[in-house]
Structures are given as C-alpha cells and as structure tokens.
Amino acid sequence: MAERSFKAEVEHLKLGAGQKFTGEGILAITKALLESGVGYVGGYQGAPISHLMDVLADAQDLLSDLGIRFEANANEAAAAAMLSASVHYPIRGAVTFKGPVGVNVASDALANLSSSGVTGGALVIVGEDYGEGSSIMQERSHAFAMKSQFWLLDPRPNLPSIVKAVSDGFDLSEASNTPVMLTVRIRACHVTGTFTCRDNRRPELTVEEGVAAPRSDFSRVVLPPASYRHEQDKIERRWPAAERFIRERHLNEIFGPATAPVGIVMQGGMYNGTIRALQQLGLADIHGDSEIPLYVLNVTYPLVADEFADFCAGKTSILVIEEGQPEFIETQLGSFLYRATSEVRLHGKDVFPMAGEYTGAVMRDGIAAFLKDAAPQILPDTVRAPNTEALEIPDLSETVPIRPPGFCTGCPERPIFAAMKLVEKELGKHQIAGDIGCHLFAALPPFEIGGATMGYGLGPAANGAFDGGGDKRPIAIIGDGGFWHNGLSSSFGNMAFNKSDGLAIVVDNFYAAATGGQDVMSSRAASKTKSTRNPIGRALRGIGIDWVRQIDRTYDVGKMRDTIREALTTAEKGPKVIVASSECMLNRQRREKPLRNAAIREGRRVDVPRFGVDESVCTGDHACMRLSGCPSLSLKKLDDPLRDDPVASIDQSCVGCGNCGEVADAAILCPSFYRADVIHNPGPVEQRLARFRGRITSYLSARRAKRRLDLGVSP
Amino acid sequence: MNAPIRPMRSDDAAGGIIKLAILAVGGQGGGVLTNWIEALARANGHEAQATSVAGVAQRTGATVYYVEMAPAGEKETVFSLMPAAGDVDIMITAELMEAGRAIMRGFVTPDRTTLITSTHRALAVSEKMVPGDGIASSEEVLAAAEIAARRVIHADFDALAIASGSVISATLFGALAGSGALPFRREAFEDAIRAGGKGVEPSLRAFAVGLDAARSGTDATPPETLDAPYRVSGPEKLLAEWAHLQDRLGVSPAPARDIADAGLRKVVDFQDIAYGREYLDRLDVIAAQDSGDGNLTREAAKYIANAMAYDDLIRVADAKTRAGRTARIAQDMRLTGGQLMQVTEFMHPRAEEIVSILPARMGARWQQNPSRMKLIDRLFNRGRRIRSDGIIGFSMLYLLGGMKGWRRRTLRHAQEMAHIDAWLARVQSAPEPVAIELLRNQRLIKGYSDTHARGQSKFARVMEGARLVEHREDAADWIRRLREAALQDEEGKALDGALQTVKSFA
C-alpha cells in the first residue's frame, strides 16, 4: 500500500459488543463483515469502496487472528470467482467492487455463481457510483440481479441500517442458497453516523479447514444437465425461499399511518431524500414520522408481490421513487397490480425524470406533483398555490469556468502528454484510444489527447480494428493498474497474437493511482503479503513483444518525445510498447515528505527544488499552460500599466518535478523558468564556495547597477 | 444555467435542522473542515451527519461536502445526504468561482443562506490556456453573491491562512465561528480543533485570524507590501540627461503622462538615454494627431514602449543578472539563515536567436542560407541548463546582458525597428479611433521562438484584416474584434473565423 496507514480505522474494527462505532458508512460495512463471521473477503478497489479494501489490507493481523483470508484480487472477475468457496463449503464470503463497471467485469463469475447456488452466505458489496461526482457510465447493477437471479439489497442510508443489511444479507443468502448483492450509493459510503457494535466472530468453518477437507458435488457444476436443473431450482425453490425470508424477517420496512389514500414505495437508498422532501412539504417531522405511508424496499430484487399488495390495500394511488433507468421496479409493481386486477393507480416516472440523480429539488417537485394529482387535500396551501415569485439572481453561467479534474501538481503523466502533444505537432493527429485511470484526464484541456475509453485494461484492445496500421499507426494508452487488471491478456495478448503494428504506452506510476494508490504487481516497494516488483517489460517479452522501450524518468520530455516519435516512424513491424515509469507524485510526496522533514530536522543535507518564473521575462502568451495544466503553475496580474496580459506564476505548492523546465526546453518555449534548489544543512565546503560565488556575482551586479540609472523598473 | 430557486416555505418541518454545505477544490482540506464541524456539533449536544462526494477531488476537481445537524433529543433525526437548491443555511466556498458555482446551483438564497467565501482564485485550466487574459471576473461573482445570499462574509481566507502558517480550512472554520451562524461558542470551535489533534497550534492561529476577518466584516486581505514611489538614482551625468527627458514628458496630455513616464523608464532601462529620446520622438509624432483627450497618446505611449523594449537575448540575460534578483528569489523560496540556494536557468537558443544578435547585414545573409543555419543549429541548438548562481553561468549571462552597446547593430534590432516604422506609418495615416486599435494590436506580439513567430503572424493577419475594414465607420470595432479573436486560442482558429466574417462583407 502506498505508504499510507489506516491504523486508526483498523482500531475501529476491533470494537466489541455494546461499544459505539462512529465513522463512515464504508468502514461500518467492514466492521459488520467481521461481526457476521465472514470466512474470506476480497475485491477490487475503486470509488466509492476503495476505503474498504485499503482498511482490510492494513488489517491483516486482525483478520488472521480471526482466521479470515483476505485477497486483493487481480480484478473484479477474480473477486467474484473467489465466492466459489461458498458453493460447496458452509463458509461466508464477501467481495467488493464498484458498480457497474466492476459488475460488468465480474458478470461471468456472478452468473456461474448464481447458477450453482451457494451453501455459505455469499455477499457482493457494490459501491454504486451514480450521480454527482461519478467517474463512470451511468447504469444500474439492478439488471444483473434480474438476469442472473441473485438478490439485491439497497438499505436505508444510515449506519445501523447498512450494518443490519450486511448480516441480513448473509442470512438471506443462506436461506435461499443464492448470492446477495448489497449496493451502497456513493454518499452512503461516505455518510457518517453511529451504531452499536457486536463482537467480531470467527467463521464456523475457516477456509484453511475447508481446503484441508475438500468437497465436490457434480450437481453444482454449470454443465448440462445440471445447469437446466439450476434454472428450475432458482424459480421453484430459491426464489420462494427468498420471498418467505424477506417477509418473515421484515427486511422491507413500512412507516407512517396504517390507512391513507396514498402511499409511497421507494428504494431504501431513497429514504432520506424522500423524508426531506416530505419535511419540506409539511408532511413529515424531522424524526421521519410521515403522514403518508411509506414502503421502503431494503430489498429491491426480488419484489414480494403479496407484501406489496398488503401495502396497497385501501389506497387509491401509489408513487414509486426509483432512481435510474429503466424503471425496473415500477414496471414489476405495475405488473403485480395488473395481474391482481387492482384499481390502484401507479405513478413514478410520470412525475419523476426517467434519467439522472434524484436531487433534493427533483424529490420535492416529484412528490409534490404526485400529491397535487392524487391527494391535493393533504398538501399545505402554499404548495398547492404558491404565491412566491422565483428570485432573479444574475446568471453566472458565462462567468464561472468549469473545473474538470486534471493531473495533480507534479504528476509524472503530465510530461508524457506534453511529449505526445509535441509529437502531434510534428506528425499530425493520430488515432488514440485511452483506458481507465488518471491518464484519461489527458482527454481534457489542455492536452485534448485521446478519443475513447472502452473499459479497464482495454485501451490497446480498443485499437484492434486499426492494428494493421495505415499511413499512421494507432496509439493506445493504458495505466499499470489497467495492465495488470486485464490488459496483459485482453490488450497485449491481443496485440501480440494479431501482429499489431500499433503503439501502446503504458503509464506506469507504480500504483493503481486513480483508486487511491493500491499496490499492483509492478509496484516498486516490497510487500509482506503481495508479490511486487515484477517489471511490466518482462511480462511483455514473455508474450512475445520485443519492441519495448523502458523510460525511467517521464519528466525527460525530450526523451519521451523522441521515443514516441521513434515508435511511430520506425520501419520495424509488430507491436511497440513504451513503458513510461515515474512514481505517482501524490504517493511519492506522502512517502518522502515526512522522511525529508526528519532529515532536515536531524541536520542532514537536503536539496529541495522548486520552480519559479521571471515576471519580467514572461510575456504572458501562456504557451507553457497549454503544455502543462499544472495546478501550481498559474497566472498573476502584474501591477504594471504597460502590461495587458497576466504572466505565469508558480506558487508554493510546486514540488519541483521539473516538467516546466523540461517543457520550456523541449518545446523551445521561453527562458522565464528557473529552478531554485534550496539546500538545507549545507556542508562547510559548500558554504564557503557559495559565499565565494555570491561575492563575485554580487560584485558584478553591483558594478553594473552603479553605472546605469535605477528607474524602478522591474528588471 | 441558474437553478430555479424557490424560497423555503413556512410549513417546512425541517426548519429545526441546520444545513451546511462546503464547496472546495481538491487539496484544500474540505474533509478536515467537515470533520471539525461534525465534531463540534456532536460535542455540543447536537446530532450530526456528514457526507461527501470525493471521487476525483484530489485531482483538482470541485468537491461538495455536506453536513446536517439538529439538537439531540429522545428520537433520532433523519438527515438528508445531499444539499437541495433553496435549502442551505450556511454555504462555505473555499474559492471564489466555487461561490459562483454554489449560486448557480441554487445553494445560496436570500431568505436563509449565510455565504462564507474566500475571494482568492485557483484558476481553472480554461482560464490559463487563453493566450490573452482569460481570467473570469471576480467582481461579477461577488456582485451576484450580494444579491443571492442573506449575508456574505468574504475575505482572502487563503492568504490569511498562509500568513498564519496554516491552510484555508482553519481560517474558514474561524470565519464560520465569527459569522455566528452556528449556535456554539468560540471555545467550542477551538476545542474541536484540539480534538482533531493534528497541527493544532497553527490551526488555532489561523482560526483566530479567520474569525476576526469575519467579525470585522471588511475584506480583511493582508496588506500587500506596496512598492515605495520610485526615486531615480544613478550617475550624475545620466541623471541630468534623464531630467531633460522628463521635461519633455511634461508637455504630454495629462491622461497619458503616467503611461508615458512608465514607457520612458521601460525603454531607457532597456537600452539607454538616447533610446528614450527616440521613444519620445516617436510618441510626439503620434501625439500631434491626438484630438485632445489624450487617449491616442496614452495608447501610443504604452505600445510604442512595449514594441521598443522587445524581448531579445540581451534583455533576458540582463534581467537574470540584475542586482536584487537573487534576493527576490530567495524571498519567494522562503530561504532562511543557514540554507543555500542554487538557481538553474532553462535556455534553449536556436540558430534564429544566434543569428539575431549578429550584425544586421551579415545576420540577414546567414538567415537566407539554410545550410549555414543548419550548421549553427548543430552547434548551438540544444537545451542549456545554466547555473546562474555559479561563476561560469553567471559570467556568460552577465557578458551577454552587457551587450547593449552592440544591440543597435544587430539583425534583431533592425527587424524590430522596421516593424515599428511600418506599424506606426499605418497608425499615422488612420483616423483616431482606428489608430488607437492599430496601436493596441502590438499586444499580439509576444513570446519567444515559435510562439513569437505565431504572434507576429497573428499581428500581420489582423493588420491585413484591418485594411479591409479601414474605410468603414465601424472599423475600430471590427479591428478590436479581430484582435480579441486572435487572443482566444493559440492556433488562431477564432481569428480565421473572424477574418472570414470580415471578408464576407468587405
């Protein structure tokens, strides 16, 4: 792990029965797993569940004390496949990844797992990355539950409910021999709160004990004719068992008055937003006591027809609050009503938008629209006939600039894309496919490089159609995370096998950096529990790719540019790969800063570089900005009536990576940049030399100054 | 687009909940601030819930943190996980454009929102890339804030934090305490910082500064050290000659005098007294055409000075070896006693630059000779890292910077003077409004090497475009539009479009 410690979080995991846990949702889930007697855990990091993986990775001692196996799986498919242990063995297992990309990758294993069915509880925790701040395509994991027949939990977003969902999930899984997916939305992962702990539990059967006494049963293997029987079993036995369990254990919740003309059905995750909207409409108090009956689906799949029918009894209209599209739940509930020849009117996507996040305003307007139609008498007058005017506030849409994510200060990827931009100026635009990871920010200004992303590890594969080449070669970019996730086989195996003539650039920053700096196989630090330090170049040669150039300092923009140019113009046929390696600056700073500060304190010599710009030499053309975009390289308006345009300026946050100077040099930009190295604790010889130099240079400067007019002009 | 905002209604049952949102840019410590607020509420008899959408926060994007709190009672409170338009009591924005974004999203409303914002700017990439001045208007956002918010507390909380050796989260926490928008005493806030346990002392210092800034209600930006009014100094003989030049300035129209003074200082500093005289001669010619309000003279004073003080190797070398530069850099780098500083310059001379300091005729001849240029490139064209604190590096730059006597003979000087003559001839033959715009076109020429060449080409194209419209009544307006288009992007795509438009009717 990238030298970042989760010790404080691990302490939380040790709390015992009756003690109060206070913290984030995702950590509460981690604690709940231990309380549920889980036997093995695994997964693949990604927002918003990275924290779960990071904490588990740091909790190895605690986990082994409890007899729990933790795997940082190679990818989501590997994680889901690991749940296979719960097929024959009565061992509870949990894996986590983000949805839906993770679910997409895992779908093969999830489908097989669902077909086989499980003996021990199998829980898939999915961080549903949907809405504001999401970094992926906007889709629902719900469809996967429907197609593979596993159960889907979507608990109310507070810590006690989420924790309860974990233990209910295992019970449900075992009661119905079916894997269960627990989705938590991005805000629920980060929501803070409190719950009362139970003791951590050792698994009844550990994986060590399991593997020592192997089991097998042909009827659980997905092969005909067993697979036909699996399908029948799902429908005839597992599904009814799940419905029974959901009803008996009251996994879904009903709030509000027993009788009312209308009711609201919602996904558990929508509960707090619904209550807020009802509070605003004067129909609920701050404790959530609602004047409208609420049917909260903590289990969104399967839906229980008779429970729903009971809720509908005596009501004329029902509103379904279901975020995302298509409206699977609403369609199913409508079908229930139709089959029961019910008179109840069903609303949902008619008053709510089909697509997009259900924000506060959307909730309030949607529920108000439903009630205006279905039960206007219960709405306060101000809602039925608002007489307040909307306020006129100046339109700032032309003023406020958008702030898309970009590379961090000192990021080693910036010089790679600066070099690509320079090559582009020489050789023209190329077909470029990107992957998933930080490098995708290069698609945004100022680089505007890359035109597609097809999935994690699939960058070079996405150029397959162009692999034959033409007048120009296709370029693909992939990170080291993507390389080990899936890229080696799907992308590079593909390139090698098909004799691709394209170029792939592996952005190797020593970590799965975009997800928080987790170790990968080529990470440089030694790890106690993982095999690291496996060079990417060696893996490539192993699959028959010989044109591999290793660059160990990406900040060398000139070399970077020359190597890319060579790859695009060489007469040599076959796949070309450039492995561009420099450590993720965020992680490097996190590791080196404390060491550096300690060294300075202890009186050792330390050289701290930082860049600067000579204001008087900078002409304000901003060419450097268009090849950088570094947050620490900004603009400054000079107090000089003769200057129109702001000049470049580098602030305190500069880490001295060198990109500015290298770019100024490689692109022949301008001589304004300088690097200042501050030497802490210099040695005596060095000090004497510096004094000598200083005397000579200041003598010369002073000599010239004396002979000219000092006009107060900034030099 | 601004979200439609409806004020909260009186029947809102959620009135007992305090809703606080924070909009920060990655790396500003929004998470720390959120933790403090949450701990503060919990330690003072409130239930609290916080959440965030962190996703890509670390990577310079904007992040929303959201906290709700209510007095703790028998029953637990149901809090929302996201701020709703028109329903935020306290909005804290850690950068000014984020305040603008909060207003656009409807999180700032006149009936309830206390807006606490830092006025400093973290420029977006789109603002920095523009070859001209692409910086968004802070005034517009502050003006909108005054309308949109119930109350605005604004100061440069970033500068205040840096001055106290801390980060902006601490000064903003102080401003939150100072605003009185939360029902907790100052000591409770400070306890929350202490309970956090990291960097307590600097945080408390910055907290106090932020609190005072919020209470005093003025824009308490730390005073910048203003430069003392300059006093010219130097050898007696030069001072006497300078006084003569100054006398000539006295006759300039008042609105132009300050600029002409700055321009004169710039060109004399660039070259010598005689060059200053030439500057004033050129200025006089244009000033003679001034209709009387001094506008033409002022623009001429500015742009002739800029054109005459062109950016050549000699100027750059001089700037890098001036007395006081080392001290200035040392201050920027916060050098303290016992530390040393080494300074490395990044230079990359090409054949063009080498030839440009040769005698004009010889240089022009060489420039026409590709094989000779290639040879010079082979000898000189590579990145040079020059240690300007070292004796060899400094001496090289010092010698180059001392070549002012040679400058007038160089090819570059001849080229620049030819450019100025041609440009001013156009200016002279144009009516005043057009002349002013033609003068301003000099702004397009900047940068070094390729960038400089691109600037010159843009200048040439705008001047060419100007010729097409010069006869029209709205010529000045069209020339201004052409220039602004040229400043929009590097390649001049916007300029191409504008020129197309001009050609379509000219």
Chai-1 contact restraints between the chains, C-beta under 6 A:
chainA,res_idxA,chainB,res_idxB,connection_type,confidence,min_distance_angstrom,max_distance_angstrom,comment,restraint_id
A,A47,B,G55,contact,1.0,0.0,6.0,A-B,restraint_1
A,E132,B,V53,contact,1.0,0.0,6.0,A-B,restraint_2
A,G133,B,V53,contact,1.0,0.0,6.0,A-B,restraint_3
A,G133,B,G55,contact,1.0,0.0,6.0,A-B,restraint_4
A,S135,B,G55,contact,1.0,0.0,6.0,A-B,restraint_5
A,P157,B,L81,contact,1.0,0.0,6.0,A-B,restraint_6
A,I186,B,V53,contact,1.0,0.0,6.0,A-B,restraint_7
A,R187,B,T51,contact,1.0,0.0,6.0,A-B,restraint_8
A,R187,B,L81,contact,1.0,0.0,6.0,A-B,restraint_9
A,H190,B,T51,contact,1.0,0.0,6.0,A-B,restraint_10
A,H190,B,S52,contact,1.0,0.0,6.0,A-B,restraint_11
A,V191,B,T51,contact,1.0,0.0,6.0,A-B,restraint_12
A,V191,B,L81,contact,1.0,0.0,6.0,A-B,restraint_13
A,T192,B,Q49,contact,1.0,0.0,6.0,A-B,restraint_14
A,T192,B,A50,contact,1.0,0.0,6.0,A-B,restraint_15
A,N272,B,V78,contact,1.0,0.0,6.0,A-B,restraint_16
A,N272,B,S80,contact,1.0,0.0,6.0,A-B,restraint_17
A,N272,B,L81,contact,1.0,0.0,6.0,A-B,restraint_18
A,I275,B,V78,contact,1.0,0.0,6.0,A-B,restraint_19
A,R276,B,S80,contact,1.0,0.0,6.0,A-B,restraint_20
A,Q279,B,A13,contact,1.0,0.0,6.0,A-B,restraint_21
A,Q279,B,A14,contact,1.0,0.0,6.0,A-B,restraint_22
A,Q280,B,D12,contact,1.0,0.0,6.0,A-B,restraint_23
A,G282,B,D11,contact,1.0,0.0,6.0,A-B,restraint_24
A,G282,B,A13,contact,1.0,0.0,6.0,A-B,restraint_25
A,D285,B,A13,contact,1.0,0.0,6.0,A-B,restraint_26
A,I286,B,G16,contact,1.0,0.0,6.0,A-B,restraint_27
A,I286,B,I17,contact,1.0,0.0,6.0,A-B,restraint_28
A,I286,B,T77,contact,1.0,0.0,6.0,A-B,restraint_29
A,H287,B,K75,contact,1.0,0.0,6.0,A-B,restraint_30
A,H287,B,T77,contact,1.0,0.0,6.0,A-B,restraint_31
A,G288,B,V78,contact,1.0,0.0,6.0,A-B,restraint_32
A,G360,B,A84,contact,1.0,0.0,6.0,A-B,restraint_33
A,A361,B,A84,contact,1.0,0.0,6.0,A-B,restraint_34
A,A361,B,A85,contact,1.0,0.0,6.0,A-B,restraint_35
A,P380,B,D11,contact,1.0,0.0,6.0,A-B,restraint_36
A,T382,B,R9,contact,1.0,0.0,6.0,A-B,restraint_37
A,T388,B,P7,contact,1.0,0.0,6.0,A-B,restraint_38
A,A390,B,P4,contact,1.0,0.0,6.0,A-B,restraint_39
A,L391,B,I5,contact,1.0,0.0,6.0,A-B,restraint_40
A,I393,B,N2,contact,1.0,0.0,6.0,A-B,restraint_41
A,I393,B,I147,contact,1.0,0.0,6.0,A-B,restraint_42
A,I393,B,A148,contact,1.0,0.0,6.0,A-B,restraint_43
A,P394,B,A144,contact,1.0,0.0,6.0,A-B,restraint_44
A,D395,B,N2,contact,1.0,0.0,6.0,A-B,restraint_45
A,L396,B,G100,contact,1.0,0.0,6.0,A-B,restraint_46
A,L396,B,M104,contact,1.0,0.0,6.0,A-B,restraint_47
A,L396,B,A144,contact,1.0,0.0,6.0,A-B,restraint_48
A,S397,B,M1,contact,1.0,0.0,6.0,A-B,restraint_49
A,T399,B,A136,contact,1.0,0.0,6.0,A-B,restraint_50
A,T399,B,S137,contact,1.0,0.0,6.0,A-B,restraint_51
A,T399,B,E140,contact,1.0,0.0,6.0,A-B,restraint_52
A,V400,B,M97,contact,1.0,0.0,6.0,A-B,restraint_53
A,V400,B,G100,contact,1.0,0.0,6.0,A-B,restraint_54
A,V400,B,R101,contact,1.0,0.0,6.0,A-B,restraint_55
A,P401,B,A124,contact,1.0,0.0,6.0,A-B,restraint_56
A,P401,B,S126,contact,1.0,0.0,6.0,A-B,restraint_57
A,P401,B,E127,contact,1.0,0.0,6.0,A-B,restraint_58
A,P401,B,A136,contact,1.0,0.0,6.0,A-B,restraint_59
A,R403,B,A62,contact,1.0,0.0,6.0,A-B,restraint_60
A,R403,B,A124,contact,1.0,0.0,6.0,A-B,restraint_61
A,P405,B,V56,contact,1.0,0.0,6.0,A-B,restraint_62
A,P405,B,R59,contact,1.0,0.0,6.0,A-B,restraint_63
A,P405,B,T60,contact,1.0,0.0,6.0,A-B,restraint_64
A,P405,B,G61,contact,1.0,0.0,6.0,A-B,restraint_65
A,G406,B,T60,contact,1.0,0.0,6.0,A-B,restraint_66
A,C408,B,R59,contact,1.0,0.0,6.0,A-B,restraint_67
A,P445,B,V125,contact,1.0,0.0,6.0,A-B,restraint_68
A,P446,B,V125,contact,1.0,0.0,6.0,A-B,restraint_69
A,P446,B,M129,contact,1.0,0.0,6.0,A-B,restraint_70
A,G612,B,D332,contact,1.0,0.0,6.0,A-B,restraint_71
A,D614,B,A319,contact,1.0,0.0,6.0,A-B,restraint_72
A,S616,B,A319,contact,1.0,0.0,6.0,A-B,restraint_73
A,V617,B,V316,contact,1.0,0.0,6.0,A-B,restraint_74
A,V617,B,A319,contact,1.0,0.0,6.0,A-B,restraint_75
A,T619,B,K446,contact,1.0,0.0,6.0,A-B,restraint_76
A,T619,B,G447,contact,1.0,0.0,6.0,A-B,restraint_77
A,D621,B,P131,contact,1.0,0.0,6.0,A-B,restraint_78
A,D621,B,K446,contact,1.0,0.0,6.0,A-B,restraint_79
A,D621,B,G447,contact,1.0,0.0,6.0,A-B,restraint_80
A,D621,B,T451,contact,1.0,0.0,6.0,A-B,restraint_81
A,H622,B,P131,contact,1.0,0.0,6.0,A-B,restraint_82
A,A623,B,T451,contact,1.0,0.0,6.0,A-B,restraint_83
A,M625,B,K128,contact,1.0,0.0,6.0,A-B,restraint_84
A,M625,B,M129,contact,1.0,0.0,6.0,A-B,restraint_85
A,R626,B,M129,contact,1.0,0.0,6.0,A-B,restraint_86
A,R626,B,E490,contact,1.0,0.0,6.0,A-B,restraint_87
A,G629,B,V125,contact,1.0,0.0,6.0,A-B,restraint_88
A,P631,B,T60,contact,1.0,0.0,6.0,A-B,restraint_89
A,S634,B,L123,contact,1.0,0.0,6.0,A-B,restraint_90
A,L635,B,L123,contact,1.0,0.0,6.0,A-B,restraint_91
A,L635,B,K128,contact,1.0,0.0,6.0,A-B,restraint_92
A,P641,B,I259,contact,1.0,0.0,6.0,A-B,restraint_93
A,P641,B,A262,contact,1.0,0.0,6.0,A-B,restraint_94
A,L642,B,A262,contact,1.0,0.0,6.0,A-B,restraint_95
A,L642,B,K302,contact,1.0,0.0,6.0,A-B,restraint_96
A,L642,B,A305,contact,1.0,0.0,6.0,A-B,restraint_97
A,L642,B,N306,contact,1.0,0.0,6.0,A-B,restraint_98
A,D644,B,R443,contact,1.0,0.0,6.0,A-B,restraint_99
A,D645,B,G132,contact,1.0,0.0,6.0,A-B,restraint_100
A,D645,B,D133,contact,1.0,0.0,6.0,A-B,restraint_101
A,P646,B,D133,contact,1.0,0.0,6.0,A-B,restraint_102
A,G661,B,F346,contact,1.0,0.0,6.0,A-B,restraint_103
A,A664,B,F346,contact,1.0,0.0,6.0,A-B,restraint_104
A,D665,B,F346,contact,1.0,0.0,6.0,A-B,restraint_105
A,D665,B,H348,contact,1.0,0.0,6.0,A-B,restraint_106
A,D665,B,G383,contact,1.0,0.0,6.0,A-B,restraint_107
A,I668,B,H348,contact,1.0,0.0,6.0,A-B,restraint_108
A,I668,B,S449,contact,1.0,0.0,6.0,A-B,restraint_109
A,C670,B,Y448,contact,1.0,0.0,6.0,A-B,restraint_110
A,P671,B,V316,contact,1.0,0.0,6.0,A-B,restraint_111
A,P671,B,M347,contact,1.0,0.0,6.0,A-B,restraint_112
A,F673,B,F346,contact,1.0,0.0,6.0,A-B,restraint_113
A,Y674,B,V343,contact,1.0,0.0,6.0,A-B,restraint_114
A,Y674,B,E345,contact,1.0,0.0,6.0,A-B,restraint_115
A,R675,B,T344,contact,1.0,0.0,6.0,A-B,restraint_116
A,A676,B,I329,contact,1.0,0.0,6.0,A-B,restraint_117
A,A676,B,M333,contact,1.0,0.0,6.0,A-B,restraint_118
A,A676,B,M341,contact,1.0,0.0,6.0,A-B,restraint_119
A,A676,B,V343,contact,1.0,0.0,6.0,A-B,restraint_120
A,D677,B,Q342,contact,1.0,0.0,6.0,A-B,restraint_121
A,V678,B,M333,contact,1.0,0.0,6.0,A-B,restraint_122
A,V678,B,Q339,contact,1.0,0.0,6.0,A-B,restraint_123
A,V678,B,M341,contact,1.0,0.0,6.0,A-B,restraint_124
A,I679,B,L340,contact,1.0,0.0,6.0,A-B,restraint_125
A,H680,B,Q339,contact,1.0,0.0,6.0,A-B,restraint_126
A,P682,B,L340,contact,1.0,0.0,6.0,A-B,restraint_127
A,A690,B,L340,contact,1.0,0.0,6.0,A-B,restraint_128
A,R693,B,I391,contact,1.0,0.0,6.0,A-B,restraint_129
A,I696,B,I391,contact,1.0,0.0,6.0,A-B,restraint_130
A,T697,B,F394,contact,1.0,0.0,6.0,A-B,restraint_131
A,L700,B,Y398,contact,1.0,0.0,6.0,A-B,restraint_132
A,S701,B,A323,contact,1.0,0.0,6.0,A-B,restraint_133
A,A702,B,A323,contact,1.0,0.0,6.0,A-B,restraint_134
A,A705,B,A323,contact,1.0,0.0,6.0,A-B,restraint_135
A,L709,B,V232,contact,1.0,0.0,6.0,A-B,restraint_136
A,L709,B,G234,contact,1.0,0.0,6.0,A-B,restraint_137
A,L709,B,L238,contact,1.0,0.0,6.0,A-B,restraint_138
A,L709,B,W242,contact,1.0,0.0,6.0,A-B,restraint_139
A,D710,B,S233,contact,1.0,0.0,6.0,A-B,restraint_140
A,D710,B,G234,contact,1.0,0.0,6.0,A-B,restraint_141
A,L711,B,V232,contact,1.0,0.0,6.0,A-B,restraint_142
A,L711,B,R265,contact,1.0,0.0,6.0,A-B,restraint_143
A,L711,B,D269,contact,1.0,0.0,6.0,A-B,restraint_144
A,G712,B,Y230,contact,1.0,0.0,6.0,A-B,restraint_145
A,V713,B,R265,contact,1.0,0.0,6.0,A-B,restraint_146
A,V713,B,K266,contact,1.0,0.0,6.0,A-B,restraint_147
A,V713,B,D269,contact,1.0,0.0,6.0,A-B,restraint_148
A,P715,B,A319,contact,1.0,0.0,6.0,A-B,restraint_149
A,P715,B,R322,contact,1.0,0.0,6.0,A-B,restraint_150
